[in-house]
């Protein structure tokens, strides 16, 4: 299945759209070096993101080993991924 990759973040997340799918995907594995926190699973990362980031318009479907979220538009998917990235950049800056 081909995809259109729009954004790759050093954090370990990627924004893309798979051919034949209507929603944009945000997925990957957050790198501990970038989050400064060890997450036991993608479920734990998802729960943390839900507490700290505006998730309006985002649907989640994470698996144990990989974070998955979906947005209806490319703009929303990119903003969501960048919001996650910015949050962890702030955390790193405080250390």
C-alpha positions in Angstrom: 0.0 0.0 0.0 1.5 3.3 -1.1 1.3 6.4 1.1 1.9 10.1 1.0 4.3 11.1 3.8 3.8 14.6 4.8 6.0 15.0 7.9 8.6 13.0 9.8 9.5 14.2 13.3 12.8 13.4 15.1 10.5 12.5 18.0 9.7 9.3 16.1 6.3 10.1 14.8 5.2 10.4 11.1 2.2 12.0 9.4 1.0 10.3 6.2 -2.0 9.2 4.2 -2.4 5.7 2.9 -3.8 5.3 -0.6 -7.5 4.4 -0.4 -8.0 5.8 3.1 -9.8 9.0 3.8 -8.1 9.9 7.1 -4.5 11.1 7.7 -2.4 8.9 10.1 0.0 10.0 12.8 2.0 7.0 14.0 5.3 5.8 15.2 7.3 5.1 18.4 8.3 8.1 20.5 12.0 7.9 21.2 12.9 8.0 24.9 15.8 10.5 24.2 13.2 12.9 22.8 10.4 12.4 25.4 12.7 12.2 28.5 10.3 9.7 29.8 10.1 5.9 29.4 6.7 4.7 28.2 5.9 1.1 28.8 3.8 0.8 25.7 2.2 2.9 23.0 -1.0 2.8 25.1 0.9 4.6 27.9 2.2 7.2 25.4 -1.4 7.6 24.0 -2.8 8.2 27.5 -0.1 10.7 28.3 -0.7 12.6 25.0 -4.5 12.6 25.8 -3.7 14.4 29.1 -1.3 17.0 27.7 -2.3 17.8 24.1 -5.5 19.1 22.5 -7.0 16.0 20.9 -10.1 17.5 19.4 -10.8 15.9 16.0 -8.3 13.1 16.7 -9.2 9.4 16.8 -6.9 6.9 18.4 -6.2 3.2 17.6 -2.8 2.5 19.2 -1.4 -1.0 19.5 0.9 -2.1 22.3 4.0 -1.5 20.2 3.0 1.5 18.0 1.1 4.7 18.5 -1.7 5.4 16.0 -3.9 8.4 15.7 -6.1 9.7 12.8 -7.3 13.1 11.7 -9.8 14.0 9.0 -7.5 16.6 7.4 -3.8 16.9 6.7 -3.7 20.3 8.5 -5.1 18.8 11.7 -2.8 15.8 11.6 0.2 18.0 11.1 -0.8 20.4 13.9 -1.4 17.5 16.3 2.0 15.9 15.6 3.7 19.3 15.9 1.8 20.0 19.2 3.2 16.7 20.6 6.7 17.5 19.4 6.5 21.1 20.8 5.3 19.7 24.2 8.3 17.4 24.5 10.7 20.1 23.2 9.5 22.3 26.2 10.1 19.4 28.6 13.7 18.9 27.2 14.4 22.6 27.5 13.4 22.6 31.2 16.1 20.0 32.0 
